[in-house]
Amino acid sequence: MLKKMIPLAGLLAAFSAQATDITVAVPEPESVSLVLVGLGLIGWIVIRRK
């Protein structure tokens, strides 16, 4: 009976460790500026075509 409980306890411990270790991706300022420049370029092209 004890051998059956040990893997279950390990599974629960692994699940609780993964549930609390949530990392949020914070974009780099360079990537944000590239996105804004790209959107501005697309907007400029759309306005120019009209």
For each residue, the residues with C-beta under 8 A, 3 or more apart:
1: 4 5
2: 5 6
3: 6 7
4: 1 7 8
5: 1 2 8 9
6: 2 3 9 10
7: 3 4 10 11
8: 4 5 11 12
9: 5 6 12 13
10: 6 7 13 14
11: 7 8 14 15
12: 8 9 15 16
13: 9 10 16 17
14: 10 11 17 18
15: 11 12 18 19
16: 12 13 19 20
17: 13 14 20 21
18: 14 15 21
19: 15 16 22
20: 16 17
21: 17 18
22: 19
23:
24:
25:
26:
27: 31 32
28: 31 32
29: 32 33
30: 33 34
31: 27 28 34 35
32: 27 28 29 35 36
33: 29 30 36 37
34: 30 31 37 38
35: 31 32 38 39
36: 32 33 39 40
37: 33 34 40 41
38: 34 35 41 42
39: 35 36 42 43
40: 36 37 43 44
41: 37 38 44 45
42: 38 39 45 46
43: 39 40 46 47
44: 40 41 47 48
45: 41 42 48 49
46: 42 43 49 50
47: 43 44 50
48: 44 45
49: 45 46
50: 46 47
